[in-house]
Amino acid sequence: MDKDEYQKLVKEYTPKENKLKKAFLAFITGGAIAFIGQVIASILQESFGMNTTESYTWLCLITIFTGSFLTSLGFFDNWVSKLGCGLLIPTTGFAHSITSSALDVKKDGLVTGLGASFFKLAGSVLLYGIISAFFLAILGVIIYG
Amino acid sequence: MIYLNAFLLGGFICLLGEIILDNTKLTPGHITSIFTVLGALLSFLNIYPMLIEKSGAGATMMISNFGNLLYEGAITGYKNMGIIGLASGLLTKCSLAITSAVIFAFIFALIMKPKD
């Protein structure tokens, strides 16, 4: 068997990731989360008399609590591997990354474990968010005045 | 109408992330960082506030809103305090997201046992 034939065989037997299905699942999950969030925001506005900014702030708190709580119960990881970006890109993903890294390093102690590795996964979001927002804000001040 | 918009925008952002994740070697960490920077950029171009107005939670629940809040915080700080406000105001608006994520993660890490 020569090399080309072998490559062909390998390609045939590698399990195909169904990209279309994964993309569809991410779309449905992300959309459903946003839809439920909008329902909660509307309830907060109608029943508690909040303005829109207040309701979205409360919604953010609720989302982060849910993401963090479900992660600590242990089955959020399975969902993430199935639904992918549908759960990672909403704010639940941010809470998930912090909580799961906190749970992983808990055994190494409060300071050397939790303290040192708390932002292991979420750190890049904070770092590049702050860097880009800071320099864009300087640019914005120069351009828009 | 805002419900449909929220569904479509939230779904679209997640779909975009999933397509990037599946077709490149980038990790979820890369994706969330890219979307945060993208949010700051859209806020800089004045597009993000419009998205929030049109599709509500579809824009505010995504990680890109984090970049938007950072940018808006810096600009609000500049309006209140001048140049130094850029730095002192940067984290004000997204303080809730960071604080609550840290507090909940810490509490749950202390009381729950990790599952393998």
Interface residues (C-beta under 8 A of the other chain):
Chain A: E17 K19 K22 A23 L25 A26 F27 I28 T29 G30 G31 A32 I33 A34 F35 G37 Q38 V39 I40 A41 S42 T52 Y56 T57 L59 C60 L61 T63 I64 F65 S68 F69 T71 S72 L73 G74 G84 C85 G86 L88 I89 P90 T91 G93 F94 A95 S97 I98 T99 A102 L103 D104 K106 K107 L114 F118 L121 A122 S124 V125 L126 L127 Y128 G129 I130 S132 A133 F134 L136 A137 I138 L139 G140 V141
Chain B: I2 Y3 A6 F7 L8 L9 G10 G11 F12 I13 C14 L15 G17 E18 I19 L21 D22 N23 P28 G29 H30 I31 T32 S33 F35 T36 V37 G39 A40 L41 S43 F44 I52 S55 G56 A57 G58 T60 M61 M62 I63 S64 N65 F66 G67 L70 Y71 G73 A74 I75 Y78 L86 A87 L90 L91 L96 A97 I98 S100 A101 V102 F104 A105 F106 F108 A109 L110 I111 M112 P114 K115
